[in-house]
Amino acid sequence: MKPDTLRLILGDQLNRQHSWFKKKDANILYVLMELRQETDYVRHHIQKLTGFFAAMRAFAVELKKQGHHVLYSALDAASNTGILSRNLSDLIDRYQIKRFEYILPDEYRLDKQLREFCQSLNIATAAVESEHFLSSREAVADHFHGKKQFVMESFYRLMRKRYNILMEGTAPRGGHWNYDVENRNRYDGSPSIPAPRLFDNDIVAIKKVLNKMKVRTMGETEDKLLWPINRHQSLDLLSHFVEHGLPYFGTFQDAMTHNEWSLFHSRLSFSLNSKMLHPLEVIQAAVDALERKQHKISLAQVEGFVRQILGWREYMRGVYWALMPEFANMNFFHHMQTLPHFYWDGRTKMNCMHQVIRQSLEKAYAHHIQRLMVTGNFALLAGIHPDEVDAWYLGVYIDAIEWVEITNTRGMSQYADGGIIATKPYVSSANYIHKMSDYCQHCIYDKNKKVGEHACPFNSLYWHFYARHRDKLARHPRVGLMYKTWDRMAESVKNEIISQAKYYLENIEKL
């Protein structure tokens, strides 16, 4: 029996719980494709490509076992053109499809591509919801209608009320909406960091395909992938986090420490962003642990975790759909510099940058403060073009899909939107990095020096950033104090700092 309906499943739509799969229908052909257009639009980490392809292949096998009619097109398949619309057209012709359906994509470029493709067809088409997110595409735009700045906290409170998460009637449990002040501790060796839950997923065949097709990648991988590639493994990772990470997650979620990459973090973002896990089940697992008083988990730990998923993740997705496609071209500071070579190999004498970049290249992972206050901080201080920063972040991290990457990078990290998302530019000198990590203890650069030999580059670049952008920031209520401090410095001191910063920028590849 030939199918008359074709349903497309994208690589980040591996949602076993979607209503599409509740019943089997021989008239429906499900299609998953590995595409050159997806491997090549930025240079991806090899673990990202192998992770998504391995998860897609596992999902296709699972659907077949459930009795669904599935067609899987590998990257090197003879019939695979590498372009989504061309492949779909070929399949529609081959099977004489009468109806095409797809799940709404989470990336603007794919949404546009599929809308235009449907307009070119002379058969029935339909787009359905992903049944994953807890708010609509339009939720953030509607919530902040008429506002110039989108402050996450008010949206987070709305979501807490809507889903009755950590609530006591209409009031927040414990009397506070946010325990962020308790979530900023440095890690000084206690308690012991739990061993991360890793997996041994065989990716040899996928690596061979990538090599055969000459796909350009970055980063490193063994023949076994440490990331989960199916729902069972994702639930295992969630359970491990609740038991071993959650009791201290909130306390140390901003901490960074030498040669420790996972700390108390969940590392569930790949499973969530590929939709192998649903955000509400992840939130509920944490809340249930609090209710059971499991491992003496406190409210502050759970709220900090819930805020990242129910608040930040939903908020960033809404911001994306509110501001795209214009958002992708914003460059508030008119930064134009290119990304230094050490972002691609980690070869820099700045230990904080070396640690975070090497970790990123080895594990395809860094937590939010490593991304924001180390690599992102340096890129902003150095005046790197937001396009270059976007491309690196989108490629290097296994969880990076544009809806969540570009909002965090171009908005939160690079302030390229002029403050729609962030309440101030997130720049810092060495002082913050030392406060939240032990990186400075192992560095050739002196965290206490602004100028002179071995002066930490972050220090002079910090003041140079404020000096060169005074016209844009001097009246900003949250950074005005910086200019008062700067103005109190002697002219000779300011000149030395600016000269030091210019020297570092001119010799950035040698840092």
Buried (B, 14 or more C-beta within 10 A) or exposed (E): EEBBBBBBBBBBBBBBBBEBBEEEEEEBBBBBBBBBBBBEBBBBBBBBBBBBBBBBBBBBEBBEEEEBBBBBBBBEBEEBBBBBBBBBBBBBEEBEBEBBBBBBBBBBBBBEBBBEBBEEBEBEBEBEEBBBBBBBBEBBBEBBEEEEEBEBBEBBBBBBEEBEBBBEEEEBBEEBBBBBEBBBBBBEEEEEBBEBBBBEBEBEBBBEBBEEBEBEBBBEBEEEBBBBBBBEBBBBBBEBBBBBBBBBBBBBBBBBBEEBBBBBBBBBBBBBBBBBBBBBEBBBBBBEBBEEEBEEBBBBBBBBBBBBBBBBBBBBBBBBBBBBEEBBEBBBBEBEEEBBEBBBEBEBBBBBBBBBBBBBBBBBBBBBBBBBBBBBBBBBBBBBBBBBBBBBBBBBBBBBBBBBBBBBBBBBBBBBBBBBBBBEBBBBBBBBBBEBBBBBEEBEBBBEBBBEEEBBBBBBBBBBBBBBBEEBBEEBEEBEEBBEEBEEBEEEBBEBBBEBBEBBBEEBEEB
